[in-house]
């Protein structure tokens, strides 16, 4: 059985290069800001709002569509688009008369997540863990309402065919890694993100809320959270947050078939080893500060 497609569907995974729209996630500046500060930051804020309008279902957008999405007047959007194209952040297709994100925009995102030290240190420990446990090991971080995969390793004897390659996105509300990350951030930030998830989830929200609350509680009580066939009957997983001072949290997870990841093995072997790996990674990253 090919487990990749069901698992990715359940986890909300999307292939690399897909950028979710975040117009509802980046709030406009509050009204309490002074007039001077508003004037100073308004052009930058509007430029970022234009870039944020693009998403997986909105790869190509025209002037009017961007204006409707952002609430910015169309003449202002036109001027912003001209500047963003000239700077290499957007590409303009004259035939379509529409725009899409260009290399400079994508480079900003990858530069933000691609910390060589994180991937170097993580890769070494992940490879050892995967070989020792015959599991699929994943390292990720948060990007708005997604977990984005930074690295993944699979044991040579692992009976699992997943392709959670770097750049793959998992929705933060419907993935175990997302719950582990939510447990590691301050409560105010977590409530803010959950509010955005609720607005987008619609009828699915009650189930998502219950699952998130359960997994977040597991992390707070045990240091890890686990899923034993809850989202995909043949797949089990355990995830732990990696807290690094003055940096956004990371998350480590190992995935395997439920037949080889019984609760007893998760609690006695896999979770303790994953917690130990998270501690090693945390200490190594903290020591370089």
C-alpha positions in Angstrom: 0.0 0.0 0.0 1.3 3.5 -0.9 1.0 5.3 2.4 2.4 8.6 1.2 -0.8 10.1 -0.3 -3.2 9.3 2.6 -0.7 10.5 5.2 -0.1 13.7 3.4 -3.8 14.3 2.9 -4.5 13.7 6.6 -1.6 15.9 7.6 -2.4 18.7 5.2 0.9 18.4 3.5 1.6 20.5 0.4 4.6 20.2 -1.9 7.5 22.7 -1.6 7.0 26.0 -3.4 3.4 26.4 -2.4 3.0 29.5 -0.4 -0.2 29.9 1.7 -2.0 33.2 1.6 -1.7 35.0 4.9 -3.8 38.1 4.5 -5.8 37.1 7.6 -2.8 36.1 9.6 -0.7 39.3 9.5 -2.9 41.9 11.1 -2.9 45.5 10.0 -1.2 48.0 12.4 -3.4 48.9 15.4 -5.1 52.2 15.5 -3.1 53.2 18.6 0.0 53.7 16.4 0.9 57.4 16.0 0.3 59.1 12.7 4.1 59.6 12.3 4.8 55.8 12.7 1.9 55.0 10.4 3.3 57.2 7.7 6.8 55.7 8.2 5.7 52.1 7.9 2.7 52.2 5.6 4.6 51.7 2.3 6.5 48.7 3.7 3.3 47.3 5.2 1.4 47.6 2.0 4.2 46.0 0.0 4.3 43.1 2.3 0.5 42.8 2.2 0.7 42.5 -1.6 3.2 39.7 -1.4 1.1 38.0 1.3 -1.9 38.0 -1.0 -0.4 35.1 -3.1 -1.0 31.5 -2.1 -1.4 28.0 -3.4 -4.8 28.7 -4.8 -3.8 32.2 -5.9 -0.5 31.7 -7.7 -1.4 34.3 -10.3 -3.2 37.5 -9.3 -4.2 40.6 -11.2 -4.3 44.2 -10.0 -8.0 44.2 -9.0 -7.7 40.8 -7.3 -4.8 42.1 -5.2 -6.7 45.2 -4.4 -9.7 43.2 -3.2 -7.6 40.8 -1.2 -5.6 43.5 0.6 -8.0 46.4 0.8 -5.4 48.7 -0.8 -6.7 51.1 -3.5 -6.1 49.8 -7.1 -3.9 52.8 -8.1 -1.7 52.2 -5.1 -1.5 48.5 -5.9 -0.3 49.4 -9.4 2.5 51.5 -8.1 3.5 48.8 -5.6 3.4 46.1 -8.2 5.7 48.1 -10.5 8.2 48.5 -7.7 8.1 44.8 -6.6 8.6 43.6 -10.2 11.5 46.0 -10.7 13.1 44.7 -7.4 12.6 41.0 -8.5 10.0 40.1 -5.9 7.2 39.6 -8.4 7.1 38.3 -12.0 4.6 39.9 -14.5 3.1 37.9 -17.3 2.1 40.4 -20.0 -0.2 37.9 -21.8 -2.1 37.0 -18.6 -1.8 40.5 -17.2 -1.2 38.9 -13.9 1.6 38.6 -11.3 3.2 35.8 -9.3 5.9 35.5 -6.7 9.5 35.6 -8.1 12.8 34.3 -6.9 13.6 37.1 -4.6 10.4 36.5 -2.6 11.0 32.8 -2.3 14.7 33.4 -1.4 13.5 35.4 1.6 11.5 32.5 2.9 14.2 30.0 2.5 16.8 32.3 4.0 14.6 32.6 7.1 14.3 28.8 7.7 17.6 27.5 6.2 19.9 27.8 9.2 22.9 25.7 8.2 23.8 24.9 11.8 20.3 23.6 12.5 20.3 21.3 9.5 23.9 20.2 10.0 23.5 19.4 13.7 20.0 17.9 13.2 21.0 15.8 10.3 23.7 13.9 12.2 21.5 13.1 15.2 18.5 12.3 13.0 20.4 9.8 10.9 21.6 8.0 14.0 18.1 7.9 15.4 16.5 6.7 12.2 19.0 3.8 11.8 18.7 2.8 15.4 14.9 2.7 15.4 14.0 1.9 11.8 11.7 5.0 11.7 11.2 8.1 9.5 12.6 11.1 11.4 11.6 14.7 10.5 12.8 18.1 11.6 10.5 21.1 11.1 9.7 24.7 12.1 6.6 26.9 11.9 5.8 29.2 8.9 2.6 31.0 9.7 -0.1 28.3 9.9 2.1 25.6 8.6 4.9 23.3 9.8 7.6 23.4 7.1 10.0 20.4 6.9 13.6 21.3 7.2 15.1 17.9 7.0 14.1 14.2 7.0 15.9 10.9 7.5 14.8 7.3 7.1 16.2 4.1 8.6 17.6 1.7 6.0 15.3 -1.1 7.4 12.2 1.1 7.8 9.2 -0.4 6.1 7.7 3.0 5.2 7.6 5.0 2.0 7.0 8.7 2.8 8.5 11.6 1.1 8.4 14.5 3.6 11.2 16.3 1.8 12.5 19.7 2.8 10.0 22.3 1.9 7.0 20.1 2.4 4.2 21.8 4.4 2.0 20.3 7.0 -0.9 22.2 8.4 -0.3 23.2 12.0 -3.8 22.3 13.1 -4.0 18.8 11.6 -0.5 17.4 12.1 1.2 16.0 15.2 4.2 18.2 14.6 2.0 21.2 14.6 0.6 20.4 18.0 4.1 19.9 19.4 5.1 23.4 18.1 1.9 25.0 19.4 2.8 23.6 22.9 6.2 25.3 22.8 5.1 28.8 22.1 3.7 31.4 24.6 0.0 31.1 25.3 -0.9 34.5 23.8 0.7 33.6 20.5 -0.9 30.1 20.6 -4.4 31.6 21.1 -3.8 34.0 18.3 -2.8 31.2 15.9 -5.7 29.0 17.0 -8.1 31.9 16.4 -6.9 32.1 12.8 -7.2 28.3 12.4 -10.8 28.5 13.7 -11.7 31.2 11.2 -10.4 29.0 8.3 -11.5 25.6 9.6 -15.2 26.0 9.6 -17.1 22.8 10.5 -13.8 21.0 11.1 -12.9 23.3 14.0 -14.5 21.3 16.9 -12.6 18.2 16.0 -9.3 20.1 15.4 -9.7 21.9 18.6 -10.2 18.8 20.6 -7.2 17.0 19.0 -4.9 20.0 19.4 -5.9 20.5 23.1 -5.2 16.8 23.7 -1.8 16.8 22.1 -0.7 20.1 23.6 -1.6 18.7 27.0 0.5 15.6 26.3 3.5 17.8 25.6 3.0 19.8 28.8 2.6 16.7 30.9 5.0 14.2 29.2 7.3 16.4 27.1 6.0 14.7 23.9 2.8 14.0 22.0 1.9 10.9 20.1 -0.6 9.6 17.5 -1.2 5.9 17.2 -3.2 5.6 14.1 -5.6 8.4 14.9 -5.2 10.3 11.6 -4.1 7.4 9.4 -4.7 3.9 10.7 -1.5 2.4 9.5 0.8 5.3 10.7 2.0 6.2 14.2 4.1 9.1 15.2 5.6 10.8 18.2 6.8 14.5 18.3 8.7 16.7 20.6 9.4 20.5 20.5 13.0 21.8 20.5 13.3 25.0 22.4 16.3 27.2 21.5 16.8 30.5 23.3 15.9 33.6 21.3 14.8 31.5 18.3 11.5 30.1 17.1 11.0 26.6 18.4 11.7 23.6 16.2 10.0 20.2 16.2 11.3 16.7 15.9 9.1 13.7 15.0 9.5 10.0 14.2 7.0 8.2 12.1 6.5 4.5 11.6 3.8 1.8 11.0 1.4 1.3 13.9 2.4 -2.4 13.8 5.9 -1.5 14.8 5.1 1.5 17.1 2.9 0.1 19.8 2.2 2.5 22.8 4.6 0.6 25.0 7.5 1.0 22.5 6.7 4.7 22.0 6.6 5.4 25.8 9.6 3.3 26.8 11.9 3.7 23.8 11.0 6.1 21.1 9.8 9.1 23.1 12.7 9.0 25.5 15.2 8.8 22.7 13.5 11.6 20.8 13.5 13.8 23.9 17.2 13.0 24.4 17.9 14.0 20.7 15.9 17.2 21.2 18.0 18.0 24.2 21.3 17.4 22.4 20.2 19.6 19.5 19.0 22.3 21.8 22.3 22.4 23.7 24.4 22.4 20.5 22.4 25.2 19.0 22.4 27.2 22.2 26.2 26.9 22.6 26.9 28.6 19.4 25.1 31.8 20.5 
